[in-house]
Amino acid sequence: MNRNPSVVCPLCGGERRPGRTLFSVELGHGVVVVRNVPASVCSQCGEALIDAETARELETIVNEARTKKRLVEVMEMDFE
């Protein structure tokens, strides 16, 4: 069976499909949680992979939260 490598999970070989995930990062002084992050999610193991554009947006969100120095920052991604 020839499967497109761009839709094959690199961890388990399952099929990746468009979906959403939760992203969190520990900043030392607090935690940033971003909900509803667009991702390619494996239907078999649940591993979520994000693209470069989404990663850049997450980096911006994390850097903004870092400057606020809040204990917990919860954001919702608005990618429509």
N, CA, C and O atoms as a DFTB+ gen file, in Angstrom:
320 C
 N C O
     1  1       0.845      -1.175       0.000
     2  2       0.000       0.000       0.000
     3  2       0.892       1.240       0.000
     4  3       1.713       1.397       0.904
     5  1       0.754       2.116      -0.979
     6  2       1.485       3.381      -1.041
     7  2       0.663       4.463      -0.381
     8  3      -0.403       4.831      -0.875
     9  1       1.156       4.978       0.743
    10  2       0.452       6.037       1.448
    11  2       1.265       7.314       1.352
    12  3       2.495       7.284       1.390
    13  1       0.581       8.417       1.229
    14  2       1.226       9.724       1.176
    15  2       1.953       9.964       2.496
    16  3       1.310       9.965       3.546
    17  1       3.293      10.171       2.478
    18  2       4.038      10.347       3.719
    19  2       3.612      11.581       4.512
    20  3       3.863      11.654       5.715
    21  1       2.971      12.554       3.857
    22  2       2.555      13.753       4.578
    23  2       1.350      13.500       5.478
    24  3       1.055      14.318       6.349
    25  1       0.644      12.380       5.286
    26  2      -0.501      12.065       6.133
    27  2      -0.239      10.865       7.042
    28  3      -1.148      10.396       7.727
    29  1       0.992      10.369       7.051
    30  2       1.353       9.231       7.889
    31  2       2.010       9.747       9.171
    32  3       2.926      10.568       9.121
    33  1       1.538       9.262      10.311
    34  2       2.122       9.638      11.597
    35  2       3.552       9.113      11.679
    36  3       3.787       7.928      11.442
    37  1       4.513       9.981      12.011
    38  2       5.896       9.526      12.109
    39  2       6.155       8.634      13.326
    40  3       7.190       7.970      13.393
    41  1       5.234       8.613      14.280
    42  2       5.435       7.805      15.485
    43  2       4.889       6.389      15.347
    44  3       5.552       5.422      15.725
    45  1       3.665       6.268      14.800
    46  2       3.035       4.942      14.794
    47  2       2.622       4.465      13.403
    48  3       2.239       3.307      13.237
    49  1       2.695       5.342      12.406
    50  2       2.294       4.960      11.063
    51  2       0.811       5.120      10.799
    52  3       0.336       4.781       9.716
    53  1       0.065       5.636      11.783
    54  2      -1.368       5.862      11.604
    55  2      -1.639       7.023      10.660
    56  3      -0.713       7.686      10.191
    57  1      -2.911       7.261      10.387
    58  2      -3.305       8.331       9.466
    59  2      -3.512       9.641      10.226
    60  3      -4.241       9.687      11.217
    61  1      -2.861      10.704       9.747
    62  2      -3.039      12.038      10.333
    63  2      -4.191      12.736       9.642
    64  3      -4.332      12.671       8.421
    65  1      -5.013      13.404      10.435
    66  2      -6.168      14.134       9.913
    67  2      -6.204      15.528      10.528
    68  3      -5.689      15.729      11.627
    69  1      -6.808      16.500       9.833
    70  2      -6.940      17.842      10.415
    71  2      -7.755      17.778      11.710
    72  3      -8.766      17.081      11.798
    73  1      -7.288      18.521      12.702
    74  2      -7.981      18.547      13.985
    75  2      -7.504      19.707      14.836
    76  3      -6.939      20.673      14.324
    77  1      -7.729      19.611      16.107
    78  2      -7.340      20.644      17.076
    79  2      -6.651      19.971      18.249
    80  3      -6.894      18.799      18.537
    81  1      -5.775      20.733      18.936
    82  2      -5.072      20.203      20.093
    83  2      -4.904      21.297      21.135
    84  3      -5.239      22.458      20.898
    85  1      -4.392      20.918      22.265
    86  2      -4.073      21.834      23.356
    87  2      -2.561      21.962      23.418
    88  3      -1.852      20.957      23.367
    89  1      -2.061      23.184      23.527
    90  2      -0.624      23.439      23.619
    91  2      -0.361      24.078      24.968
    92  3      -1.058      25.020      25.346
    93  1       0.628      23.590      25.705
    94  2       0.988      24.218      26.976
    95  2       2.498      24.284      27.102
    96  3       3.229      23.453      26.562
    97  1       2.947      25.308      27.837
    98  2       4.378      25.478      28.052
    99  2       4.602      26.049      29.454
   100  3       3.886      26.948      29.897
   101  1       5.600      25.514      30.133
   102  2       6.014      25.986      31.453
   103  2       7.045      27.088      31.261
   104  3       8.054      26.888      30.585
   105  1       6.792      28.255      31.855
   106  2       7.696      29.394      31.689
   107  2       8.617      29.607      32.883
   108  3       9.430      30.532      32.863
   109  1       8.520      28.799      33.899
   110  2       9.307      29.008      35.111
   111  2       8.495      29.756      36.147
   112  3       8.323      29.278      37.269
   113  1       7.995      30.927      35.782
   114  2       7.158      31.710      36.695
   115  2       5.676      31.405      36.510
   116  3       4.857      31.839      37.319
   117  1       5.326      30.687      35.491
   118  2       3.922      30.386      35.220
   119  2       3.765      29.424      34.070
   120  3       4.735      28.851      33.573
   121  1       2.519      29.258      33.655
   122  2       2.174      28.309      32.596
   123  2       1.300      29.017      31.578
   124  3       0.422      29.802      31.937
   125  1       1.546      28.736      30.304
   126  2       0.700      29.228      29.224
   127  2      -0.014      28.029      28.617
   128  3       0.613      27.025      28.278
   129  1      -1.319      28.140      28.485
   130  2      -2.128      27.096      27.867
   131  2      -2.870      27.725      26.700
   132  3      -3.555      28.735      26.861
   133  1      -2.731      27.126      25.530
   134  2      -3.431      27.622      24.340
   135  2      -4.348      26.498      23.870
   136  3      -3.903      25.393      23.560
   137  1      -5.631      26.810      23.828
   138  2      -6.636      25.826      23.432
   139  2      -6.995      25.995      21.958
   140  3      -6.782      27.056      21.369
   141  1      -7.538      24.941      21.380
   142  2      -8.088      24.994      20.027
   143  2      -7.028      25.260      18.954
   144  3      -7.290      25.967      17.981
   145  1      -5.840      24.696      19.133
   146  2      -4.729      24.890      18.198
   147  2      -4.914      23.966      16.993
   148  3      -5.049      22.755      17.164
   149  1      -4.923      24.525      15.770
   150  2      -5.039      23.682      14.582
   151  2      -3.827      22.753      14.467
   152  3      -2.685      23.173      14.651
   153  1      -4.096      21.506      14.165
   154  2      -3.014      20.520      14.090
   155  2      -3.412      19.381      13.173
   156  3      -4.575      19.233      12.796
   157  1      -2.433      18.594      12.830
   158  2      -2.637      17.348      12.118
   159  2      -2.562      16.256      13.186
   160  3      -1.496      16.027      13.756
   161  1      -3.678      15.580      13.464
   162  2      -3.774      14.655      14.589
   163  2      -3.875      13.213      14.095
   164  3      -4.675      12.897      13.214
   165  1      -3.060      12.357      14.673
   166  2      -3.072      10.943      14.289
   167  2      -4.339      10.271      14.808
   168  3      -4.678      10.391      15.985
   169  1      -5.026       9.570      13.930
   170  2      -6.257       8.877      14.311
   171  2      -5.971       7.627      15.142
   172  3      -6.878       7.068      15.759
   173  1      -4.723       7.193      15.157
   174  2      -4.379       5.973      15.887
   175  2      -3.809       6.274      17.276
   176  3      -4.297       5.739      18.272
   177  1      -2.774       7.130      17.350
   178  2      -2.110       7.371      18.644
   179  2      -2.441       8.732      19.251
   180  3      -2.140       8.975      20.420
   181  1      -3.062       9.629      18.464
   182  2      -3.449      10.936      18.989
   183  2      -2.359      11.992      18.952
   184  3      -2.598      13.126      19.366
   185  1      -1.169      11.655      18.468
   186  2      -0.080      12.629      18.381
   187  2      -0.508      13.782      17.480
   188  3      -1.035      13.571      16.387
   189  1      -0.272      15.012      17.959
   190  2      -0.652      16.204      17.200
   191  2       0.597      16.906      16.679
   192  3       1.548      17.146      17.423
   193  1       0.578      17.228      15.392
   194  2       1.680      17.949      14.761
   195  2       1.143      19.277      14.245
   196  3       0.078      19.331      13.629
   197  1       1.902      20.361      14.505
   198  2       1.479      21.680      14.052
   199  2       2.379      22.142      12.913
   200  3       3.532      21.723      12.814
   201  1       1.850      23.003      12.059
   202  2       2.644      23.503      10.940
   203  2       3.466      24.724      11.379
   204  3       3.312      25.224      12.493
   205  1       4.334      25.186      10.488
   206  2       5.257      26.277      10.808
   207  2       4.529      27.584      11.114
   208  3       4.935      28.316      12.017
   209  1       3.470      27.886      10.383
   210  2       2.717      29.123      10.617
   211  2       2.088      29.115      12.011
   212  3       2.143      30.116      12.725
   213  1       1.499      28.000      12.390
   214  2       0.898      27.878      13.721
   215  2       1.970      27.970      14.797
   216  3       1.750      28.590      15.838
   217  1       3.121      27.362      14.561
   218  2       4.223      27.430      15.524
   219  2       4.681      28.872      15.736
   220  3       4.979      29.266      16.864
   221  1       4.738      29.655      14.674
   222  2       5.123      31.066      14.807
   223  2       4.092      31.829      15.637
   224  3       4.455      32.645      16.485
   225  1       2.812      31.565      15.392
   226  2       1.748      32.215      16.162
   227  2       1.828      31.825      17.636
   228  3       1.653      32.672      18.512
   229  1       2.091      30.550      17.914
   230  2       2.243      30.098      19.295
   231  2       3.436      30.772      19.963
   232  3       3.367      31.142      21.134
   233  1       4.519      30.930      19.227
   234  2       5.701      31.602      19.763
   235  2       5.365      33.039      20.166
   236  3       5.806      33.508      21.215
   237  1       4.590      33.736      19.340
   238  2       4.166      35.102      19.649
   239  2       3.316      35.122      20.916
   240  3       3.521      35.964      21.790
   241  1       2.366      34.198      21.014
   242  2       1.497      34.117      22.189
   243  2       2.318      33.862      23.450
   244  3       2.096      34.508      24.474
   245  1       3.249      32.939      23.383
   246  2       4.080      32.601      24.542
   247  2       4.948      33.797      24.939
   248  3       5.081      34.088      26.128
   249  1       5.531      34.482      23.979
   250  2       6.366      35.649      24.297
   251  2       5.555      36.759      24.945
   252  3       6.037      37.417      25.867
   253  1       4.327      36.978      24.474
   254  2       3.455      37.980      25.094
   255  2       3.105      37.588      26.523
   256  3       3.123      38.427      27.423
   257  1       2.787      36.316      26.731
   258  2       2.451      35.837      28.068
   259  2       3.661      35.944      29.000
   260  3       3.509      36.245      30.184
   261  1       4.847      35.701      28.472
   262  2       6.067      35.790      29.272
   263  2       6.243      37.207      29.830
   264  3       6.667      37.373      30.974
   265  1       5.922      38.219      29.032
   266  2       6.089      39.601      29.488
   267  2       5.038      39.982      30.533
   268  3       5.282      40.877      31.342
   269  1       3.882      39.326      30.533
   270  2       2.824      39.619      31.515
   271  2       3.144      39.039      32.892
   272  3       2.647      39.525      33.907
   273  1       3.974      37.998      32.918
   274  2       4.390      37.320      34.152
   275  2       3.221      36.854      35.015
   276  3       3.275      36.939      36.242
   277  1       2.183      36.369      34.379
   278  2       1.061      35.800      35.124
   279  2       1.362      34.352      35.494
   280  3       2.143      33.671      34.829
   281  1       0.732      33.905      36.556
   282  2       0.927      32.530      36.985
   283  2       0.352      31.556      35.959
   284  3       0.979      30.552      35.621
   285  1      -0.857      31.867      35.465
   286  2      -1.495      31.034      34.448
   287  2      -2.096      31.945      33.389
   288  3      -2.794      32.906      33.712
   289  1      -1.826      31.645      32.139
   290  2      -2.387      32.381      31.006
   291  2      -3.053      31.353      30.107
   292  3      -2.388      30.449      29.602
   293  1      -4.360      31.482      29.901
   294  2      -5.093      30.560      29.026
   295  2      -5.603      31.347      27.841
   296  3      -6.295      32.352      28.003
   297  1      -5.264      30.895      26.660
   298  2      -5.645      31.559      25.421
   299  2      -6.414      30.574      24.544
   300  3      -6.299      29.357      24.688
   301  1      -7.200      31.141      23.636
   302  2      -7.919      30.339      22.653
   303  2      -7.415      30.792      21.279
   304  3      -7.439      31.985      20.977
   305  1      -6.962      29.855      20.450
   306  2      -6.513      30.217      19.103
   307  2      -7.734      30.527      18.266
   308  3      -8.768      29.867      18.370
   309  1      -7.596      31.537      17.440
   310  2      -8.696      31.948      16.566
   311  2      -8.226      31.891      15.133
   312  3      -8.039      32.922      14.487
   313  1      -8.034      30.664      14.631
   314  2      -7.612      30.452      13.240
   315  2      -8.822      30.001      12.451
   316  3      -9.206      28.834      12.528
   317  1      -9.403      30.855      11.730
   318  2     -10.557      30.491      10.905
   319  2     -10.208      30.668       9.464
   320  3     -11.040      30.416       8.592
